[in-house]
């Protein structure tokens, strides 16, 4: 999976003036210091952010990201997105179900 990127490079409004994918999904104006802008591009970001918002909520994710050092945030966003998709597929076990299935494959191989 390619790391999430944003052509706006750290700026919510960037050169094109379009909001980041998260702000586009939330239908709000994207501030210059938007925490989501570096990780959710304007084109693919709304679809990626939808699952994250549904499972965790925008406010909770922004609080989590503020507590993570900037160099580690990209990896955190990828992990949060993966867990959100897993929780939508399996609301009870989330990514643990996938890990268990992989462990079973190793045991029976």
N, C-alpha and C positions, 0 to 999 in steps of 0.2 A: 504494500500500500504506500503510495507516495505521500509525503508529508503535506499537510494542508498549507496552502499558500495564498497569498493575496497580492494582487498586482498593485494594491495601494500601499504596500510596504510600511506598515506601522501607522498609517494615517487613516482615520475613518473616512475622510472624504477624498483623499488622494488627488490625483490629477484629473480623473474623469468626473468627479463630483458625485459619483454614485455611492450609496451606502454599502457597507460590508454585508456579507450574506446574513449574518445574525440580525443586524438592524433592519435589513430588508424583510426578513421573516417576521420580526417583531413589529414592523411597520412604524419605525421611529427614526428620527434623524440620527445620523451617525456622527458622533462628536470626534474631534481630532484626537482625543486620548482614549478612544473606544478600546476596551480590553479585548474585544472579539475580532477587531479588524485584521490583525496580522494572521489570523488562523482560519477565517471564513471569507473566501473571495466572493465577490459580488455575483458571479455567475453560478457556481456550484454550491456556495455556502448556505443558501436558504434550505436546500434539501438536506444537507448534512446537519444543519443546526436544528431542524425540526425534531429529529429523534432525541437529540440532547435536551431540548427544551421540554419535550413530552415526559421524559424520564426524570430529569434532574431539576428543571426550571432554570431560567436564565439568571436569576438572582443568585441561586446557589452556585452555579458554575462560575459566575464572575467572582464570587467570594473565594472559591477554591483557587482560581487562577491568581488572585491577588496574593495568596499565601505561598505561591510556588515561585522560586527564582526564575527570572525572565529566560535564562538559557534552557530551562527545563520545561517551559510552558508548551512548546510545540509537541513534545512527546506526551505531555499530560493531556492535551486536546485530542490527540490520536487515541489515547487510552480511554478517555471519557466517551468519545464517539463509538469506539468498539463496544464498550460496556453498554451504552445506550441501545445500540442495535441488538446486542445479545439479550437485553432485558425486554425489548419489544418482541423478539422471537420466543423467549422463555421468561415470563415475568417472575417466576419463582426462583430459578437458579441462575439466570443470566449467563455470564461467560463460564461459570463453574460447570455447567452442563457440558459445554464444549471441551473443557479441560478433562472432565471425567471420561468423556467419549474417547479422547486421545489416549488417556491412560489405559483404557480398556483395549485399545488397538495395540498398544505396546505389550500389554500382558499376554495377549492371545496371538502375537506374531512370532 
